[in-house]
Amino acid sequence: MAQVLLIAAVGAGFLLVRRWLRREQERVAADLRAAKEAMERQNMEGQNLEHAAPLEQDPATGVYRPKEPR
């Protein structure tokens, strides 16, 4: 009897993991779709690099931020 309960618990666990993976796949696909659409909109509008702010890397964090006027 214990084996049946163990098999049922493992099966329920697999179903929950499968459901979670499916949701994650849908979420990632939606993020990629939104990013692709944003890139297409940007390319259609044309890039105006005259208004782009120069970036500099923060040595402490490694993150690029707009360069502050000095």
C-alpha positions, 0 to 999 in steps of 0.5 A: 500500500505504501508503494501506491501512495509513493507512486501517487505522490511522485505522479502528483509532483510531476504534474505540478512541475510540468504545469510550472514549466509550461507557465514559465515557457509561456512567460518567457515566450511572451517576454521574447515576443514583447522584446522583438516587437519593441526592437521592430518598432525601434527599427521602424521609427529609425534611430536618432543617435544625436539624442542618445546619451553617452554611457560610462561603466560604473567601476563598482557595479559594472553597470552602464549608466548615462554619463553625467556632465562634469 
